[in-house]
Amino acid sequence: MADYVDLLITNDDFTLDAAGEPMLVYDADCIAQDIKHLIRESGLMVEIIGQRDNIKVQGNLQKLERMIEDDIRLVPGTIKITQIEIETFYVTATTYKYGAINLTVNS
């Protein structure tokens, strides 16, 4: 039995199965989806992408890492955000129960 369950969101909408029922996401995938939503709702990603001052960008990335680190399901100090492209970031973290999670965040 899953510890964490949520509705699967794709492109800002519920993901439906062939019968038209909402699909679910479980455990590590649920945590990863929660992290994506946290990043998006924080509004900091927009500031990071629009910022030209590297010091301010790094400061905002640290703010995001601290916000993510507040999730009690994650091991503190394991969250890392890496910019891959201008609007694409790679987030890694370690959960207490499910090991490492990796996700790509696009603004």
N, C-alpha and C positions, 0 to 999 in steps of 0.2 A: 504494500500500500504506500502511496506517495505521501511525502511530508508536506509538499507545497504544490498547489494546483492553481492555475489561472487560465483565463480564456486566452487563446493564441491570437495575437494582434499582428496583422500584416498590412503595410501601407495604410496605417491609421484606421483600420477596420477589422472587425472580427473575421477570422478565417473559418470558412464553413466547409464541412465535409460533403461528400456526394449527395447525402440526404438533406442537405441544407441546415444541418445542426452545427452549432459552434464547436470548433475543435479546442482541445485543452492542451496545455503545456505543463510539464511536471518537473519538480525538483530542480536540478542544475539549470535546465532550460528556462524554468520559471524565474530563477534568480537572475539569469542573464537578461531576460526580458525586463525585469524590474530595474536593472541597472540602466538599460537603454532608455527606459521611460524617465528615470531620475535625471539622466544627463540631458535629455530633451527638455524636460520641464524646468530645469534649473536656468535655462537661457544663457548659460555661460558658453556653450558651443558657438553661438552666433557671435559673441564678443571675441572669442578666440580666432575665428575665421576672419573677422573683419579687422583684427588688430595687426599692426605692422611692427609694433615694439615687442621684440622677442622676450624681454623681461616681463612685460605684462601678460604675454601669452603663457609663459611658464608659471606665473602666479595664478592665473585662472585654471591651468591644468592641475596645479597643486590643490586649489579649492575643490575642483571636481573629485580628485582622488580622496580628499578628506571626507567629502559628502558620501562617496561610495563606501568608504571605510566605516561609516556609521552603521551600515547594515550588519546586524548581529550574526548573520549567517556566514560572513566572510572573515577570514583570518586577517587581523590588522597588519599593515605593513606589506601586504602582498599585492596591493592594487597598483597597476602601472598603466598609464595611458601614453601611447606612442602615436605621433602623427605620421601617417603613411603618405598621404597626399594632402593637398590644400584643404579638402573638405572630408577627408576620411581618417578615422582614428581607430587604432587597435587597442582594446582594453583587455587586460589579463588580471585575474584575481584567483585566489584560492579559497574554496569554501571549506568549512569544517568537516562536512559530511561527504561531499561529492568530489573533492579534489579540485583541480584547476578548471577554470572556465575561461574561454576566449571568445571575444565578440568584436565585430566590426561595427563602428558607429559612423553613419554618414549624416552630414547636416542637411 
